[in-house]
Amino acid sequence: MNIKNFMDITGIDLIPYAIGVSKFISKPPFEPTKLSDINENIQGLNTEELDEALKYSKEILDEENARGEKAESKTYNLIGVTGISAAFITGFSSLFPKETQLISPLLTTLIITFYILIVISLTLTVLLASRAVTVRSYTRPDIANIFQMRKQSLQEAKSDRLATYIYCYSKNCQTHNIKVSYVIGAQLWFRNSVVFFLILAFILITSLIGNTKNNNIPNAETPSPTATIQITHTDNLSTATSQPTNTTMPNKTMTSVPFTASPVFDASTTITISP
């Protein structure tokens, strides 16, 4: 995939059109394009041929006008959906972690980056759709041409009407091509905003699951050790026995307390020291 194809797929090449730096240009579907030249090219048709040509040209003109109405309807729908999406994205930002230390710096950077990309995509969608609405250089048959029929023969009147239909079709086709180009660009950037939103949602879900697992790990509590020193005296003989009540060693060093044996004790004396 070369750079041009990448820009076409992602819609990056549409940014100048969205901000108004560039404009779409549509070539006429056929030649000639002037009304007088078209009228000259249809001269010589008999009545039956004119009737068939009028019927056919009226059908394709109606189809072209319907194509323009569909493009304009899509434009207004895109603008409405984009407004709803913008409101939803604004509310979605409340789900972001309030404390940045809960997630890694990499996830924080990704969240901010994709949120900005979503805002840019929705903005370009609105700009392209708005420019599609402003394209309104339509051409329609003039009802005043009927007043000219009394000065013309029926053959001449049909020829003028046929030339008008062909001319209107040519002009409206160019206008609709420009309008559809803007609509396609708006749809492309709206698609980009949806893709960026799905990626952002996946990142947020991943970070929330990771934080939930970390919060559910219990903290190990170190038990408080106790030590019992039992001293038993029989007559004038002193015997000291140490009996620990917990096999877990204390985290801090016990401070030794000097003890001086007295020559006279009770039959049995027990001293308990808890650090």
N, C-alpha and C positions, 0 to 999 in steps of 0.2 A: 504494500500500500504506500503510495507516494504522498507527498504533503498536500497536494491538491485534493485528492480523494479524502484524506483525513479531514480537511477543512470543510468539504462538502457534506460529509457525514455528520460532523459535530455542529455545523452551522456557524463556525467562526467567521467564514467569509461573508456572513449576513450582517455582521456588526456595523460596517459602514452604512448599510442601507437602513438599519434601525435608527441610527443617530442622525441620518439625513445627509451624510457626506456624499453618498452615491444614490442613484435612482435607477430603477428598473426601466429598461427600454424594450418595447415589443415591436417587431417588424410586421408590416401588413401581411395578411395571409395570401395576397395575390396582387398582381398589377393589372390595370392601372388603379390608382388610389383616388384620383380626382373625379368628382361627379360628372363633369363634362366629358372626361375621357371615357368613363364607363358608359355614358349615354351614347357616345359614338360607336362603341364596340358592340352594342346590342341592336343597332339599326339593321334593318333588313329582315327581321323576324316577322313571320306572318301571324295572323290572329291566334291560330291554334297553338303555335309555338310560344307566343307571348303569354297565353293563359297558363300553359304548363310551367313556364319559367316563373310566373308570378306566384303560383301555388308552391313551387319548390323553394323559392327564395323567401317566401313568408314563413315557411316551416323552419328553415334553418335560422332565420332571424329570431323567431320565438324561442327556439332551443338555446340560442346564444344568450338571449335575455334571461332565460331561466338559469343558465349557468352562472351568470353574474349575480342573480338573486341568492343562489345557494352559497356562493363565495361570501357574499355580504352577511348572510345569516350565520355562517360559520365564524365570521369575524366577531360579531356581537357575542356569540356563545363563548368564544375564547376569552374575550375581555371579561365577561361575567365570571367564568370559571377561574380565571387568573386572580380576580379580586377575592373570591372565596378562598383560594389557595393561599394568597398572601395573608389573609386573616388567620388561617389555620397554622401557617408557619410561625406567625408571631406568637400564637398561643402555645405552640409546640416548644418554643424556647424555654418555657417554664419548667420543662422536664430536664433541662441541663443540670448537672451536679452543681450545687451552690459552692461547695468547697473543692477547689482545684486539687488539693492534696489527695482526694479520694481516687483520682485517676492519674494515669501516667502522663507525662508531658507530651508523648507522642499522640495519645488519644485526644488530648486537649487541642493540639494543633490540628488534627484531622477534623474534629467537630467544628472548630471555628472556620476552617477552610471550606468544608462542604456547606456550611450554613451560608457563607458569603456567596458561594457558587449558586445556591438556590435563589438567593435574592437577585443576583445578576440575571439569572435565566428568566425569572418572572418579569423583571424589568424590561428585558429585550422582547419578551412575548407581548407585553402591552404596547411597546413602541412600534413593533412591526404590525400588530393588529390595528393600531390607530392609524398608521399610514395607509393601510388597506382601505379603511373607511373613507379617507380623504380623496381617494381616486374615484372621480365621478364625472369624467368627460364622456357622457353618453350622447349618442346621436339617435334621434327617432324621426320617423316620417312627419312632415309638417302637415297639419290638417288644412292649412291655408292653400295647399296645392289643389284642393278640390275646386276652389274658385277659378283656377286657371283652365279647368276642363271645358268651359263654355267657349274658350278661344281656341281649343284644340279639337282634333278629331279623336275618336275613340282609340284608334291605333296609336296616336301620339301620346295620349294620356296613359295608356298601358305601358308604353315604353318609358315614360318619365317615372311612373311608379316602380317599375322593375329596377331602373337605375337607382332610385332612392333606396329600395330594399337592399340592394347589393352594397351600396355605399355605407348604409347604416350597419350592416353586418361587418364590414371591414373595420370600421372605426370602433364598434363595440367589442369586437374580438381582440383588438389591441388593448383596449381599456381593461377588459376582463383578464387578459393574460398578465398584465401588471398587477392587478388586484390579487389574482390567485398566487402570484409569486410572493407577495407579502404574507398572504395567509399561510402558505406552505412554510415560510420562514418562522412565522409565529408558532405554528404547530410543532416545528422542529425544536424550538427552544423551550416550549412547554414540555415536550418529551424529555429534554435534558433536565429540566427542573424536577420531574418525577423520578428520573434515574438518580439524581443527586440526593433526593429526599430518601429514597429507599436505602442508599448506601449510608446516609447519616443515621437512619433508624437502626440499621444493623450495627453500626458502631456504638450507638447508645445502649442497645440491648446487651451487647457484649460487655460493655463496661459495667452496666448494672448487675449483670449476672456475676461478674468477677468480684464486685464489691459485696454482694450478698454472701458469696462463699467465704470471703475473708472475715466478715462480721460474725458468721456462725461458728468459727473455730473457738472453742472454750480456752480460757487462760488457765494454765496449771498453777495451782496455789501450793506454795511450799509450806508444809506443816511446821508448826513451832515445836522444836525439840525441847524435851525436859530431861533433866538428869537428877537422879536420886542418889544421895550418898548416905549410907547407913553405917554408923559407927557403933560397935558393940564393945562394951567394957566388962571384963570379968576380972575381979580383984584389981591388981595393978597392971594387967596386960591389956594393951590397946590393939584392936584389929580393925582396919578400914577396908570396907568392901564397896566397890562402885558398881551400881546396877542401872544401866541406861534403859529408859522406857521407850525410846524411839531409836530405830536403827539409822534414821536419816541424820546425817551430819549437819549441823547448823551452818548457815552461810557466814556468820560472823564469828570471830575468835573469842572464845570465852576468857574472861579475865579471872585469873587465879586469885583467890582470897586466902591470905595467910591464916593458918589455924594453929593455935597453941593448945596442946593437950594439957588438961588439968589432972593432977595426981589423984583427984577424988571425983568419981562420977557415979551416976545412978546405975542401976543394974543394966539398963539398956537405953541408948540415946540414938534417935534417928533425926538426921538433918536433910532436908530437901532443898536443892538449889535449882531454880528455873532461870535460864539465861533470858 
